[in-house]
Amino acid sequence: MAQIKERGAVPMTPERVRFKRKSQVTVPHEIVEALDLKEGDDLQCRLEDGKIVFVPMVSIPKDQAWFWTEEWQKEEREVEEDIKAGRLSEPMSAEETIKWLHEKSE
């Protein structure tokens, strides 16, 4: 049988699985180990070019989802660029920071 190589992982021989009652399938042990899957892990299931694809997912607590919005991530990238370019100010006390913020908002 042909071997498949996924993103630098160990080459794997394709395995046949059976579609069972209640739409269940068992992920082969070799794949579970290669992806370090644990019971309770989330998997995204999607259809790509006539193939069923499962992708391991990391859940983000709802109260932290704001950090992963496109707008916030864009601003994070801008800050990283400023830091790399040395565009930094001297440290300020809390009072100086509040004063600076008030001046910027006027």
Biopython code that builds the backbone (N, CA, C, O; Angstrom):
import numpy as np
from Bio.PDB.StructureBuilder import StructureBuilder

atoms = [
    (1, "MET", "N", (0.816, -1.177, 0.000)),
    (1, "MET", "CA", (0.000, 0.000, 0.000)),
    (1, "MET", "C", (0.868, 1.253, 0.000)),
    (1, "MET", "O", (1.966, 1.245, 0.557)),
    (2, "ALA", "N", (0.383, 2.335, -0.623)),
    (2, "ALA", "CA", (1.131, 3.599, -0.660)),
    (2, "ALA", "C", (1.189, 4.209, 0.727)),
    (2, "ALA", "O", (0.316, 3.969, 1.561)),
    (3, "GLN", "N", (2.225, 4.998, 0.966)),
    (3, "GLN", "CA", (2.342, 5.659, 2.257)),
    (3, "GLN", "C", (2.045, 7.141, 2.097)),
    (3, "GLN", "O", (2.309, 7.732, 1.050)),
    (4, "ILE", "N", (1.493, 7.729, 3.150)),
    (4, "ILE", "CA", (1.136, 9.141, 3.171)),
    (4, "ILE", "C", (2.049, 9.832, 4.168)),
    (4, "ILE", "O", (2.324, 9.289, 5.238)),
    (5, "LYS", "N", (2.519, 11.016, 3.828)),
    (5, "LYS", "CA", (3.341, 11.766, 4.776)),
    (5, "LYS", "C", (2.646, 13.090, 5.050)),
    (5, "LYS", "O", (2.402, 13.874, 4.133)),
    (6, "GLU", "N", (2.334, 13.331, 6.291)),
    (6, "GLU", "CA", (1.649, 14.544, 6.693)),
    (6, "GLU", "C", (2.620, 15.499, 7.372)),
    (6, "GLU", "O", (3.338, 15.085, 8.282)),
    (7, "ARG", "N", (2.666, 16.733, 6.969)),
    (7, "ARG", "CA", (3.420, 17.820, 7.596)),
    (7, "ARG", "C", (4.595, 17.393, 8.450)),
    (7, "ARG", "O", (4.624, 17.699, 9.642)),
    (8, "GLY", "N", (5.536, 16.716, 7.898)),
    (8, "GLY", "CA", (6.732, 16.349, 8.633)),
    (8, "GLY", "C", (6.523, 15.231, 9.639)),
    (8, "GLY", "O", (7.433, 14.919, 10.408)),
    (9, "ALA", "N", (5.358, 14.631, 9.649)),
    (9, "ALA", "CA", (5.087, 13.543, 10.586)),
    (9, "ALA", "C", (5.683, 12.246, 10.040)),
    (9, "ALA", "O", (6.216, 12.202, 8.932)),
    (10, "VAL", "N", (5.577, 11.207, 10.839)),
    (10, "VAL", "CA", (6.038, 9.886, 10.439)),
    (10, "VAL", "C", (5.162, 9.402, 9.282)),
    (10, "VAL", "O", (3.942, 9.556, 9.339)),
    (11, "PRO", "N", (5.761, 8.812, 8.217)),
    (11, "PRO", "CA", (4.936, 8.296, 7.119)),
    (11, "PRO", "C", (3.946, 7.258, 7.654)),
    (11, "PRO", "O", (4.284, 6.434, 8.503)),
    (12, "MET", "N", (2.733, 7.319, 7.144)),
    (12, "MET", "CA", (1.691, 6.413, 7.628)),
    (12, "MET", "C", (1.073, 5.652, 6.475)),
    (12, "MET", "O", (0.847, 6.203, 5.398)),
    (13, "THR", "N", (0.808, 4.403, 6.709)),
    (13, "THR", "CA", (0.117, 3.577, 5.736)),
    (13, "THR", "C", (-1.378, 3.847, 5.888)),
    (13, "THR", "O", (-1.902, 3.778, 7.000)),
    (14, "PRO", "N", (-2.074, 4.152, 4.794)),
    (14, "PRO", "CA", (-3.513, 4.377, 4.907)),
    (14, "PRO", "C", (-4.206, 3.155, 5.502)),
    (14, "PRO", "O", (-3.873, 2.021, 5.158)),
    (15, "GLU", "N", (-5.151, 3.380, 6.379)),
    (15, "GLU", "CA", (-5.898, 2.288, 6.990)),
    (15, "GLU", "C", (-7.368, 2.410, 6.644)),
    (15, "GLU", "O", (-7.900, 3.509, 6.490)),
    (16, "ARG", "N", (-8.000, 1.286, 6.528)),
    (16, "ARG", "CA", (-9.426, 1.244, 6.238)),
    (16, "ARG", "C", (-10.192, 1.273, 7.561)),
    (16, "ARG", "O", (-9.858, 0.543, 8.494)),
    (17, "VAL", "N", (-11.209, 2.110, 7.634)),
    (17, "VAL", "CA", (-12.086, 2.135, 8.809)),
    (17, "VAL", "C", (-13.512, 1.892, 8.340)),
    (17, "VAL", "O", (-13.846, 2.137, 7.181)),
    (18, "ARG", "N", (-14.339, 1.412, 9.239)),
    (18, "ARG", "CA", (-15.725, 1.096, 8.886)),
    (18, "ARG", "C", (-16.653, 2.142, 9.491)),
    (18, "ARG", "O", (-16.523, 2.512, 10.658)),
    (19, "PHE", "N", (-17.594, 2.609, 8.672)),
    (19, "PHE", "CA", (-18.625, 3.537, 9.116)),
    (19, "PHE", "C", (-19.660, 2.731, 9.872)),
    (19, "PHE", "O", (-20.284, 1.830, 9.311)),
    (20, "LYS", "N", (-19.846, 3.055, 11.161)),
    (20, "LYS", "CA", (-20.702, 2.248, 12.027)),
    (20, "LYS", "C", (-22.025, 2.945, 12.336)),
    (20, "LYS", "O", (-22.279, 4.078, 11.925)),
    (21, "ARG", "N", (-22.852, 2.214, 13.077)),
    (21, "ARG", "CA", (-24.129, 2.738, 13.527)),
    (21, "ARG", "C", (-23.922, 4.074, 14.231)),
    (21, "ARG", "O", (-22.886, 4.283, 14.862)),
    (22, "LYS", "N", (-24.872, 4.963, 14.135)),
    (22, "LYS", "CA", (-24.825, 6.302, 14.743)),
    (22, "LYS", "C", (-23.673, 7.133, 14.163)),
    (22, "LYS", "O", (-23.128, 8.003, 14.843)),
    (23, "SER", "N", (-23.310, 6.866, 12.921)),
    (23, "SER", "CA", (-22.282, 7.635, 12.196)),
    (23, "SER", "C", (-20.920, 7.625, 12.873)),
    (23, "SER", "O", (-20.199, 8.621, 12.812)),
    (24, "GLN", "N", (-20.554, 6.533, 13.512)),
    (24, "GLN", "CA", (-19.288, 6.467, 14.228)),
    (24, "GLN", "C", (-18.196, 5.807, 13.385)),
    (24, "GLN", "O", (-18.444, 4.878, 12.616)),
    (25, "VAL", "N", (-16.972, 6.326, 13.561)),
    (25, "VAL", "CA", (-15.782, 5.707, 13.000)),
    (25, "VAL", "C", (-14.731, 5.703, 14.096)),
    (25, "VAL", "O", (-14.775, 6.525, 15.012)),
    (26, "THR", "N", (-13.787, 4.778, 14.002)),
    (26, "THR", "CA", (-12.688, 4.734, 14.960)),
    (26, "THR", "C", (-11.426, 5.227, 14.261)),
    (26, "THR", "O", (-11.038, 4.705, 13.216)),
    (27, "VAL", "N", (-10.791, 6.236, 14.851)),
    (27, "VAL", "CA", (-9.543, 6.767, 14.291)),
    (27, "VAL", "C", (-8.438, 5.773, 14.622)),
    (27, "VAL", "O", (-8.281, 5.395, 15.783)),
    (28, "PRO", "N", (-7.673, 5.344, 13.627)),
    (28, "PRO", "CA", (-6.606, 4.369, 13.871)),
    (28, "PRO", "C", (-5.616, 4.851, 14.942)),
    (28, "PRO", "O", (-5.283, 6.034, 15.013)),
    (29, "HIS", "N", (-5.162, 3.917, 15.758)),
    (29, "HIS", "CA", (-4.267, 4.209, 16.882)),
    (29, "HIS", "C", (-3.011, 4.962, 16.443)),
    (29, "HIS", "O", (-2.561, 5.879, 17.130)),
    (30, "GLU", "N", (-2.450, 4.574, 15.301)),
    (30, "GLU", "CA", (-1.239, 5.221, 14.797)),
    (30, "GLU", "C", (-1.464, 6.724, 14.575)),
    (30, "GLU", "O", (-0.574, 7.529, 14.847)),
    (31, "ILE", "N", (-2.641, 7.099, 14.087)),
    (31, "ILE", "CA", (-2.967, 8.512, 13.860)),
    (31, "ILE", "C", (-3.205, 9.214, 15.192)),
    (31, "ILE", "O", (-2.759, 10.345, 15.388)),
    (32, "VAL", "N", (-3.902, 8.551, 16.103)),
    (32, "VAL", "CA", (-4.144, 9.121, 17.437)),
    (32, "VAL", "C", (-2.814, 9.451, 18.107)),
    (32, "VAL", "O", (-2.657, 10.530, 18.679)),
    (33, "GLU", "N", (-1.862, 8.534, 18.038)),
    (33, "GLU", "CA", (-0.548, 8.764, 18.651)),
    (33, "GLU", "C", (0.218, 9.876, 17.936)),
    (33, "GLU", "O", (0.816, 10.731, 18.589)),
    (34, "ALA", "N", (0.204, 9.872, 16.602)),
    (34, "ALA", "CA", (0.954, 10.871, 15.830)),
    (34, "ALA", "C", (0.458, 12.281, 16.124)),
    (34, "ALA", "O", (1.245, 13.227, 16.135)),
    (35, "LEU", "N", (-0.850, 12.428, 16.363)),
    (35, "LEU", "CA", (-1.424, 13.747, 16.640)),
    (35, "LEU", "C", (-1.580, 14.024, 18.126)),
    (35, "LEU", "O", (-2.078, 15.080, 18.517)),
    (36, "ASP", "N", (-1.153, 13.073, 18.959)),
    (36, "ASP", "CA", (-1.258, 13.202, 20.417)),
    (36, "ASP", "C", (-2.682, 13.550, 20.840)),
    (36, "ASP", "O", (-2.899, 14.435, 21.668)),
    (37, "LEU", "N", (-3.650, 12.836, 20.257)),
    (37, "LEU", "CA", (-5.054, 13.061, 20.592)),
    (37, "LEU", "C", (-5.396, 12.395, 21.915)),
    (37, "LEU", "O", (-4.918, 11.304, 22.223)),
    (38, "LYS", "N", (-6.228, 13.071, 22.685)),
    (38, "LYS", "CA", (-6.692, 12.547, 23.973)),
    (38, "LYS", "C", (-8.214, 12.543, 23.984)),
    (38, "LYS", "O", (-8.852, 13.306, 23.259)),
    (39, "GLU", "N", (-8.783, 11.687, 24.802)),
    (39, "GLU", "CA", (-10.237, 11.649, 24.945)),
    (39, "GLU", "C", (-10.746, 13.033, 25.338)),
    (39, "GLU", "O", (-10.217, 13.661, 26.255)),
    (40, "GLY", "N", (-11.765, 13.495, 24.644)),
    (40, "GLY", "CA", (-12.333, 14.802, 24.925)),
    (40, "GLY", "C", (-11.792, 15.913, 24.033)),
    (40, "GLY", "O", (-12.334, 17.018, 24.033)),
    (41, "ASP", "N", (-10.709, 15.636, 23.257)),
    (41, "ASP", "CA", (-10.185, 16.645, 22.338)),
    (41, "ASP", "C", (-11.243, 16.966, 21.289)),
    (41, "ASP", "O", (-12.035, 16.103, 20.910)),
    (42, "ASP", "N", (-11.253, 18.209, 20.824)),
    (42, "ASP", "CA", (-12.180, 18.630, 19.780)),
    (42, "ASP", "C", (-11.546, 18.420, 18.411)),
    (42, "ASP", "O", (-10.357, 18.674, 18.221)),
    (43, "LEU", "N", (-12.351, 17.955, 17.462)),
    (43, "LEU", "CA", (-11.930, 17.795, 16.080)),
    (43, "LEU", "C", (-12.928, 18.530, 15.193)),
    (43, "LEU", "O", (-14.139, 18.406, 15.374)),
    (44, "GLN", "N", (-12.416, 19.290, 14.241)),
    (44, "GLN", "CA", (-13.285, 19.896, 13.248)),
    (44, "GLN", "C", (-13.453, 18.873, 12.128)),
    (44, "GLN", "O", (-12.482, 18.250, 11.698)),
    (45, "CYS", "N", (-14.679, 18.704, 11.661)),
    (45, "CYS", "CA", (-14.960, 17.761, 10.583)),
    (45, "CYS", "C", (-15.474, 18.568, 9.398)),
    (45, "CYS", "O", (-16.412, 19.354, 9.527)),
    (46, "ARG", "N", (-14.842, 18.362, 8.233)),
    (46, "ARG", "CA", (-15.287, 19.093, 7.055)),
    (46, "ARG", "C", (-15.134, 18.211, 5.814)),
    (46, "ARG", "O", (-14.455, 17.185, 5.837)),
    (47, "LEU", "N", (-15.780, 18.638, 4.747)),
    (47, "LEU", "CA", (-15.724, 17.925, 3.473)),
    (47, "LEU", "C", (-14.827, 18.719, 2.533)),
    (47, "LEU", "O", (-15.090, 19.891, 2.262)),
    (48, "GLU", "N", (-13.765, 18.083, 2.032)),
    (48, "GLU", "CA", (-12.838, 18.726, 1.101)),
    (48, "GLU", "C", (-12.643, 17.831, -0.109)),
    (48, "GLU", "O", (-12.146, 16.712, 0.014)),
    (49, "ASP", "N", (-13.024, 18.311, -1.247)),
    (49, "ASP", "CA", (-12.841, 17.566, -2.505)),
    (49, "ASP", "C", (-13.343, 16.131, -2.393)),
    (49, "ASP", "O", (-12.665, 15.200, -2.827)),
    (50, "GLY", "N", (-14.520, 15.950, -1.817)),
    (50, "GLY", "CA", (-15.105, 14.623, -1.701)),
    (50, "GLY", "C", (-14.490, 13.758, -0.621)),
    (50, "GLY", "O", (-14.768, 12.560, -0.564)),
    (51, "LYS", "N", (-13.651, 14.340, 0.247)),
    (51, "LYS", "CA", (-13.006, 13.586, 1.325)),
    (51, "LYS", "C", (-13.436, 14.144, 2.673)),
    (51, "LYS", "O", (-13.636, 15.350, 2.822)),
    (52, "ILE", "N", (-13.575, 13.261, 3.648)),
    (52, "ILE", "CA", (-13.867, 13.677, 5.018)),
    (52, "ILE", "C", (-12.536, 14.010, 5.680)),
    (52, "ILE", "O", (-11.622, 13.186, 5.697)),
    (53, "VAL", "N", (-12.431, 15.210, 6.221)),
    (53, "VAL", "CA", (-11.192, 15.661, 6.844)),
    (53, "VAL", "C", (-11.477, 16.036, 8.298)),
    (53, "VAL", "O", (-12.388, 16.814, 8.582)),
    (54, "PHE", "N", (-10.687, 15.475, 9.211)),
    (54, "PHE", "CA", (-10.773, 15.821, 10.633)),
    (54, "PHE", "C", (-9.539, 16.635, 10.992)),
    (54, "PHE", "O", (-8.418, 16.241, 10.673)),
    (55, "VAL", "N", (-9.740, 17.761, 11.650)),
    (55, "VAL", "CA", (-8.624, 18.625, 12.031)),
    (55, "VAL", "C", (-8.688, 18.851, 13.542)),
    (55, "VAL", "O", (-9.707, 19.322, 14.047)),
    (56, "PRO", "N", (-7.608, 18.521, 14.275)),
    (56, "PRO", "CA", (-7.598, 18.777, 15.719)),
    (56, "PRO", "C", (-7.765, 20.273, 15.988)),
    (56, "PRO", "O", (-7.169, 21.104, 15.303)),
    (57, "MET", "N", (-8.575, 20.607, 16.986)),
    (57, "MET", "CA", (-8.872, 21.995, 17.322)),
    (57, "MET", "C", (-8.476, 22.282, 18.765)),
    (57, "MET", "O", (-8.464, 21.391, 19.615)),
    (58, "VAL", "N", (-8.157, 23.532, 19.016)),
    (58, "VAL", "CA", (-7.911, 23.997, 20.375)),
    (58, "VAL", "C", (-9.065, 24.918, 20.731)),
    (58, "VAL", "O", (-9.324, 25.897, 20.031)),
    (59, "SER", "N", (-9.751, 24.608, 21.808)),
    (59, "SER", "CA", (-10.867, 25.446, 22.239)),
    (59, "SER", "C", (-10.346, 26.652, 22.999)),
    (59, "SER", "O", (-9.395, 26.548, 23.774)),
    (60, "ILE", "N", (-10.968, 27.784, 22.773)),
    (60, "ILE", "CA", (-10.601, 29.016, 23.464)),
    (60, "ILE", "C", (-11.756, 29.393, 24.378)),
    (60, "ILE", "O", (-12.901, 29.451, 23.930)),
    (61, "PRO", "N", (-11.473, 29.652, 25.663)),
    (61, "PRO", "CA", (-12.551, 30.085, 26.549)),
    (61, "PRO", "C", (-13.234, 31.333, 25.983)),
    (61, "PRO", "O", (-12.570, 32.228, 25.461)),
    (62, "LYS", "N", (-14.552, 31.384, 26.090)),
    (62, "LYS", "CA", (-15.329, 32.468, 25.500)),
    (62, "LYS", "C", (-14.854, 33.842, 25.972)),
    (62, "LYS", "O", (-14.863, 34.802, 25.202)),
    (63, "ASP", "N", (-14.440, 33.934, 27.232)),
    (63, "ASP", "CA", (-14.015, 35.239, 27.750)),
    (63, "ASP", "C", (-12.644, 35.665, 27.215)),
    (63, "ASP", "O", (-12.182, 36.766, 27.515)),
    (64, "GLN", "N", (-11.987, 34.801, 26.422)),
    (64, "GLN", "CA", (-10.707, 35.155, 25.817)),
    (64, "GLN", "C", (-10.784, 35.215, 24.287)),
    (64, "GLN", "O", (-9.774, 35.443, 23.622)),
    (65, "ALA", "N", (-11.965, 35.013, 23.743)),
    (65, "ALA", "CA", (-12.130, 34.975, 22.287)),
    (65, "ALA", "C", (-11.795, 36.310, 21.625)),
    (65, "ALA", "O", (-11.360, 36.326, 20.473)),
    (66, "TRP", "N", (-11.987, 37.423, 22.320)),
    (66, "TRP", "CA", (-11.686, 38.745, 21.759)),
    (66, "TRP", "C", (-10.243, 38.820, 21.253)),
    (66, "TRP", "O", (-9.961, 39.482, 20.255)),
    (67, "PHE", "N", (-9.327, 38.129, 21.959)),
    (67, "PHE", "CA", (-7.910, 38.186, 21.595)),
    (67, "PHE", "C", (-7.658, 37.614, 20.205)),
    (67, "PHE", "O", (-6.696, 37.997, 19.541)),
    (68, "TRP", "N", (-8.513, 36.704, 19.763)),
    (68, "TRP", "CA", (-8.289, 36.013, 18.493)),
    (68, "TRP", "C", (-9.089, 36.601, 17.347)),
    (68, "TRP", "O", (-9.150, 36.004, 16.272)),
    (69, "THR", "N", (-9.717, 37.779, 17.553)),
    (69, "THR", "CA", (-10.416, 38.429, 16.444)),
    (69, "THR", "C", (-9.374, 38.942, 15.454)),
    (69, "THR", "O", (-8.237, 39.216, 15.840)),
    (70, "GLU", "N", (-9.747, 39.075, 14.187)),
    (70, "GLU", "CA", (-8.820, 39.552, 13.159)),
    (70, "GLU", "C", (-8.305, 40.947, 13.508)),
    (70, "GLU", "O", (-7.119, 41.233, 13.344)),
    (71, "GLU", "N", (-9.196, 41.810, 13.988)),
    (71, "GLU", "CA", (-8.788, 43.184, 14.343)),
    (71, "GLU", "C", (-7.715, 43.181, 15.437)),
    (71, "GLU", "O", (-6.706, 43.877, 15.324)),
    (72, "TRP", "N", (-7.937, 42.397, 16.493)),
    (72, "TRP", "CA", (-6.968, 42.362, 17.593)),
    (72, "TRP", "C", (-5.637, 41.771, 17.132)),
    (72, "TRP", "O", (-4.574, 42.277, 17.491)),
    (73, "GLN", "N", (-5.693, 40.714, 16.349)),
    (73, "GLN", "CA", (-4.463, 40.093, 15.866)),
    (73, "GLN", "C", (-3.682, 41.044, 14.952)),
    (73, "GLN", "O", (-2.451, 41.050, 14.969)),
    (74, "LYS", "N", (-4.399, 41.850, 14.153)),
    (74, "LYS", "CA", (-3.742, 42.855, 13.302)),
    (74, "LYS", "C", (-2.988, 43.848, 14.190)),
    (74, "LYS", "O", (-1.841, 44.195, 13.910)),
    (75, "GLU", "N", (-3.635, 44.297, 15.251)),
    (75, "GLU", "CA", (-2.992, 45.245, 16.169)),
    (75, "GLU", "C", (-1.801, 44.599, 16.887)),
    (75, "GLU", "O", (-0.794, 45.263, 17.133)),
    (76, "GLU", "N", (-1.909, 43.327, 17.220)),
    (76, "GLU", "CA", (-0.792, 42.617, 17.844)),
    (76, "GLU", "C", (0.421, 42.592, 16.899)),
    (76, "GLU", "O", (1.556, 42.799, 17.329)),
    (77, "ARG", "N", (0.166, 42.335, 15.604)),
    (77, "ARG", "CA", (1.252, 42.323, 14.621)),
    (77, "ARG", "C", (1.904, 43.704, 14.498)),
    (77, "ARG", "O", (3.123, 43.812, 14.369)),
    (78, "GLU", "N", (1.075, 44.761, 14.540)),
    (78, "GLU", "CA", (1.607, 46.125, 14.469)),
    (78, "GLU", "C", (2.501, 46.423, 15.668)),
    (78, "GLU", "O", (3.568, 47.017, 15.513)),
    (79, "VAL", "N", (2.077, 46.019, 16.851)),
    (79, "VAL", "CA", (2.873, 46.238, 18.058)),
    (79, "VAL", "C", (4.198, 45.480, 17.954)),
    (79, "VAL", "O", (5.249, 46.021, 18.296)),
    (80, "GLU", "N", (4.152, 44.236, 17.485)),
    (80, "GLU", "CA", (5.382, 43.451, 17.319)),
    (80, "GLU", "C", (6.352, 44.149, 16.364)),
    (80, "GLU", "O", (7.560, 44.166, 16.600)),
    (81, "GLU", "N", (5.817, 44.722, 15.291)),
    (81, "GLU", "CA", (6.666, 45.452, 14.343)),
    (81, "GLU", "C", (7.290, 46.674, 15.014)),
    (81, "GLU", "O", (8.473, 46.951, 14.819)),
    (82, "ASP", "N", (6.496, 47.410, 15.809)),
    (82, "ASP", "CA", (7.022, 48.578, 16.530)),
    (82, "ASP", "C", (8.140, 48.173, 17.484)),
    (82, "ASP", "O", (9.161, 48.855, 17.571)),
    (83, "ILE", "N", (7.955, 47.081, 18.190)),
    (83, "ILE", "CA", (8.978, 46.618, 19.136)),
    (83, "ILE", "C", (10.258, 46.256, 18.389)),
    (83, "ILE", "O", (11.352, 46.652, 18.790)),
    (84, "LYS", "N", (10.115, 45.496, 17.293)),
    (84, "LYS", "CA", (11.294, 45.102, 16.507)),
    (84, "LYS", "C", (12.026, 46.305, 15.927)),
    (84, "LYS", "O", (13.251, 46.292, 15.808)),
    (85, "ALA", "N", (11.271, 47.353, 15.564)),
    (85, "ALA", "CA", (11.870, 48.550, 14.964)),
    (85, "ALA", "C", (12.395, 49.521, 16.029)),
    (85, "ALA", "O", (12.980, 50.552, 15.696)),
    (86, "GLY", "N", (12.183, 49.190, 17.308)),
    (86, "GLY", "CA", (12.677, 50.053, 18.378)),
    (86, "GLY", "C", (11.810, 51.262, 18.643)),
    (86, "GLY", "O", (12.254, 52.203, 19.301)),
    (87, "ARG", "N", (10.587, 51.264, 18.149)),
    (87, "ARG", "CA", (9.676, 52.389, 18.385)),
    (87, "ARG", "C", (8.997, 52.216, 19.741)),
    (87, "ARG", "O", (7.835, 51.818, 19.830)),
    (88, "LEU", "N", (9.747, 52.523, 20.783)),
    (88, "LEU", "CA", (9.269, 52.345, 22.152)),
    (88, "LEU", "C", (9.423, 53.651, 22.918)),
    (88, "LEU", "O", (10.271, 54.476, 22.576)),
    (89, "SER", "N", (8.615, 53.843, 23.943)),
    (89, "SER", "CA", (8.760, 55.016, 24.802)),
    (89, "SER", "C", (9.377, 54.570, 26.123)),
    (89, "SER", "O", (9.448, 53.381, 26.436)),
    (90, "GLU", "N", (9.816, 55.561, 26.879)),
    (90, "GLU", "CA", (10.366, 55.266, 28.202)),
    (90, "GLU", "C", (9.228, 54.793, 29.115)),
    (90, "GLU", "O", (8.079, 55.185, 28.912)),
    (91, "PRO", "N", (9.529, 53.967, 30.105)),
    (91, "PRO", "CA", (8.490, 53.527, 31.039)),
    (91, "PRO", "C", (7.859, 54.726, 31.745)),
    (91, "PRO", "O", (8.533, 55.714, 32.034)),
    (92, "MET", "N", (6.562, 54.625, 32.018)),
    (92, "MET", "CA", (5.835, 55.690, 32.718)),
    (92, "MET", "C", (5.173, 55.114, 33.957)),
    (92, "MET", "O", (4.870, 53.923, 34.028)),
    (93, "SER", "N", (4.957, 55.980, 34.923)),
    (93, "SER", "CA", (4.206, 55.577, 36.114)),
    (93, "SER", "C", (2.736, 55.475, 35.724)),
    (93, "SER", "O", (2.353, 55.888, 34.629)),
    (94, "ALA", "N", (1.919, 54.934, 36.605)),
    (94, "ALA", "CA", (0.481, 54.829, 36.337)),
    (94, "ALA", "C", (-0.122, 56.213, 36.125)),
    (94, "ALA", "O", (-0.938, 56.405, 35.223)),
    (95, "GLU", "N", (0.275, 57.173, 36.950)),
    (95, "GLU", "CA", (-0.255, 58.527, 36.825)),
    (95, "GLU", "C", (0.139, 59.150, 35.483)),
    (95, "GLU", "O", (-0.683, 59.792, 34.829)),
    (96, "GLU", "N", (1.402, 58.957, 35.074)),
    (96, "GLU", "CA", (1.865, 59.490, 33.791)),
    (96, "GLU", "C", (1.113, 58.835, 32.625)),
    (96, "GLU", "O", (0.771, 59.496, 31.644)),
    (97, "THR", "N", (0.869, 57.555, 32.745)),
    (97, "THR", "CA", (0.144, 56.832, 31.695)),
    (97, "THR", "C", (-1.276, 57.364, 31.568)),
    (97, "THR", "O", (-1.749, 57.607, 30.458)),
    (98, "ILE", "N", (-1.961, 57.547, 32.694)),
    (98, "ILE", "CA", (-3.339, 58.070, 32.671)),
    (98, "ILE", "C", (-3.358, 59.465, 32.058)),
    (98, "ILE", "O", (-4.229, 59.773, 31.245)),
    (99, "LYS", "N", (-2.410, 60.303, 32.440)),
    (99, "LYS", "CA", (-2.320, 61.663, 31.884)),
    (99, "LYS", "C", (-2.102, 61.594, 30.374)),
    (99, "LYS", "O", (-2.747, 62.324, 29.620)),
    (100, "TRP", "N", (-1.188, 60.713, 29.927)),
    (100, "TRP", "CA", (-0.912, 60.558, 28.508)),
    (100, "TRP", "C", (-2.154, 60.098, 27.745)),
    (100, "TRP", "O", (-2.438, 60.596, 26.655)),
    (101, "LEU", "N", (-2.891, 59.148, 28.321)),
    (101, "LEU", "CA", (-4.112, 58.651, 27.680)),
    (101, "LEU", "C", (-5.162, 59.756, 27.560)),
    (101, "LEU", "O", (-5.836, 59.856, 26.535)),
    (102, "HIS", "N", (-5.307, 60.579, 28.588)),
    (102, "HIS", "CA", (-6.268, 61.689, 28.541)),
    (102, "HIS", "C", (-5.865, 62.683, 27.459)),
    (102, "HIS", "O", (-6.720, 63.187, 26.730)),
    (103, "GLU", "N", (-4.570, 62.969, 27.349)),
    (103, "GLU", "CA", (-4.093, 63.906, 26.331)),
    (103, "GLU", "C", (-4.354, 63.364, 24.926)),
    (103, "GLU", "O", (-4.721, 64.116, 24.024)),
    (104, "LYS", "N", (-4.162, 62.056, 24.744)),
    (104, "LYS", "CA", (-4.387, 61.434, 23.426)),
    (104, "LYS", "C", (-5.853, 61.449, 23.031)),
    (104, "LYS", "O", (-6.172, 61.499, 21.843)),
    (105, "SER", "N", (-6.757, 61.407, 24.018)),
    (105, "SER", "CA", (-8.189, 61.336, 23.708)),
    (105, "SER", "C", (-8.794, 62.719, 23.436)),
    (105, "SER", "O", (-9.938, 62.815, 22.992)),
    (106, "GLU", "N", (-8.039, 63.781, 23.699)),
    (106, "GLU", "CA", (-8.566, 65.150, 23.485)),
    (106, "GLU", "C", (-8.459, 65.561, 22.050)),
    (106, "GLU", "O", (-8.853, 66.673, 21.696)),
]
sb = StructureBuilder()
sb.init_structure("model")
sb.init_model(0)
sb.init_chain("A")
sb.init_seg("    ")
for serial, (resi, resn, name, xyz) in enumerate(atoms, 1):
    if name == "N":
        sb.init_residue(resn, " ", resi, " ")
    sb.init_atom(name, np.array(xyz, "f"), 0.0, 1.0, " ", f" {name:<3s}", serial, name[0])
structure = sb.get_structure()
